[in-house]
Amino acid sequence: MSAGPPTFTKQDRDLIRLEFMDRFGSAVSIHEGFWLRLWATGANKGQPKIPAAVRSMLDRGLVRVVEDGRRLPRVLFTDAGLRALVEMVDDARAFQPPERYSHLLAEIAELRGSSDD
Protein backbone atom coordinates (compact mmCIF):
# COMPACT_ATOMS: atom_id res chain seq x y z
CA MET A 1 0.00 0.00 0.00
CA SER A 2 1.49 3.35 -1.01
CA ALA A 3 1.67 6.37 1.22
CA GLY A 4 0.87 8.80 -1.57
CA PRO A 5 -0.88 12.12 -1.19
CA PRO A 6 -4.38 12.11 0.30
CA THR A 7 -7.13 11.83 -2.26
CA PHE A 8 -10.90 11.85 -2.29
CA THR A 9 -13.03 8.89 -3.31
CA LYS A 10 -15.85 9.26 -5.83
CA GLN A 11 -18.31 9.45 -2.92
CA ASP A 12 -16.20 12.20 -1.29
CA ARG A 13 -15.99 14.19 -4.53
CA ASP A 14 -19.76 13.93 -5.08
CA LEU A 15 -20.43 15.27 -1.56
CA ILE A 16 -17.90 18.09 -1.98
CA ARG A 17 -19.47 19.14 -5.29
CA LEU A 18 -22.95 19.06 -3.74
CA GLU A 19 -22.01 21.02 -0.61
CA PHE A 20 -19.92 23.69 -2.33
CA MET A 21 -22.06 24.30 -5.42
CA ASP A 22 -23.24 27.92 -5.66
CA ARG A 23 -27.02 27.83 -5.22
CA PHE A 24 -28.99 31.00 -5.74
CA GLY A 25 -25.97 33.17 -4.97
CA SER A 26 -25.26 31.50 -1.63
CA ALA A 27 -21.67 30.35 -2.06
CA VAL A 28 -20.05 28.46 0.79
CA SER A 29 -16.39 29.05 1.65
CA ILE A 30 -14.12 26.04 2.05
CA HIS A 31 -12.82 27.72 5.20
CA GLU A 32 -16.33 27.79 6.74
CA GLY A 33 -17.02 24.18 5.80
CA PHE A 34 -20.49 22.77 5.52
CA TRP A 35 -23.20 22.05 8.07
CA LEU A 36 -24.28 18.70 9.44
CA ARG A 37 -27.79 17.95 10.58
CA LEU A 38 -28.57 16.63 14.04
CA TRP A 39 -30.43 13.50 15.03
CA ALA A 40 -33.93 14.58 16.10
CA THR A 41 -34.92 11.40 17.94
CA GLY A 42 -33.52 8.17 19.29
CA ALA A 43 -30.38 7.32 21.16
CA ASN A 44 -28.33 9.83 19.16
CA LYS A 45 -30.73 12.76 19.63
CA GLY A 46 -28.86 16.06 19.41
CA GLN A 47 -25.73 14.43 17.97
CA PRO A 48 -24.42 15.21 14.46
CA LYS A 49 -25.68 12.99 11.64
CA ILE A 50 -22.46 11.98 9.92
CA PRO A 51 -22.95 10.72 6.34
CA ALA A 52 -20.81 7.79 5.15
CA ALA A 53 -18.64 10.05 2.93
CA VAL A 54 -17.90 12.36 5.88
CA ARG A 55 -17.15 9.36 8.12
CA SER A 56 -14.70 8.06 5.52
CA MET A 57 -12.97 11.44 5.23
CA LEU A 58 -12.83 11.71 9.05
CA ASP A 59 -11.22 8.28 9.28
CA ARG A 60 -8.58 9.32 6.71
CA GLY A 61 -7.84 12.65 8.43
CA LEU A 62 -9.16 14.84 5.59
CA VAL A 63 -11.88 16.60 7.61
CA ARG A 64 -12.88 17.26 11.20
CA VAL A 65 -16.25 18.00 12.81
CA VAL A 66 -16.49 21.22 14.79
CA GLU A 67 -19.21 21.80 17.37
CA ASP A 68 -19.30 25.15 19.11
CA GLY A 69 -22.65 24.64 20.87
CA ARG A 70 -24.16 27.81 19.42
CA ARG A 71 -25.13 26.46 16.00
CA LEU A 72 -25.16 23.29 13.94
CA PRO A 73 -21.93 21.29 13.77
CA ARG A 74 -19.79 21.83 10.68
CA VAL A 75 -17.32 19.82 8.67
CA LEU A 76 -13.99 21.57 8.10
CA PHE A 77 -11.07 20.42 5.96
CA THR A 78 -7.80 19.60 7.70
CA ASP A 79 -4.50 20.63 6.09
CA ALA A 80 -4.37 17.22 4.37
CA GLY A 81 -7.96 17.73 3.16
CA LEU A 82 -7.12 21.17 1.77
CA ARG A 83 -4.14 19.67 -0.09
CA ALA A 84 -6.40 16.96 -1.53
CA LEU A 85 -8.91 19.64 -2.56
CA VAL A 86 -6.17 21.57 -4.37
CA GLU A 87 -5.24 18.35 -6.19
CA MET A 88 -8.90 17.67 -7.04
CA VAL A 89 -9.01 20.87 -9.11
CA ASP A 90 -6.33 19.46 -11.41
CA ASP A 91 -9.05 17.27 -12.96
CA ALA A 92 -10.85 19.60 -15.39
CA ARG A 93 -14.04 17.55 -14.91
CA ALA A 94 -14.06 17.92 -11.12
CA PHE A 95 -16.09 21.12 -10.90
CA GLN A 96 -18.46 21.38 -13.85
CA PRO A 97 -19.96 23.72 -14.82
CA PRO A 98 -17.19 26.02 -13.52
CA GLU A 99 -19.52 29.00 -13.05
CA ARG A 100 -21.34 27.05 -10.31
CA TYR A 101 -18.03 26.72 -8.45
CA SER A 102 -16.30 30.01 -9.28
CA HIS A 103 -16.01 31.01 -5.60
CA LEU A 104 -14.53 27.63 -4.70
CA LEU A 105 -12.10 27.63 -7.62
CA ALA A 106 -10.93 31.14 -6.62
CA GLU A 107 -10.33 30.00 -3.02
CA ILE A 108 -8.43 26.95 -4.21
CA ALA A 109 -6.31 29.08 -6.56
CA GLU A 110 -5.49 31.26 -3.54
CA LEU A 111 -4.55 28.18 -1.50
CA ARG A 112 -2.39 26.92 -4.34
CA GLY A 113 -0.63 30.31 -4.55
CA SER A 114 0.01 30.46 -0.82
CA SER A 115 1.45 26.93 -0.78
CA ASP A 116 4.08 27.97 -3.35
CA ASP A 117 5.65 30.42 -0.86
MOCORGI-V287195 format. One line per field, one symbol per residue. psi: psi as a letter, one per 20 degrees, with the letter a starting at -180 (. if undefined). Layout:
BEGIN
psi: ???
END
This chain:
BEGIN
psi: pqlaqprqrggggggggghjpookjmqpqhhiaqqqrqphrahjpiqpooqggggghghjkhrqppoiihaqqqpqqrghhhghgghhhhohignqqhhijggghghhhggghhii.
END
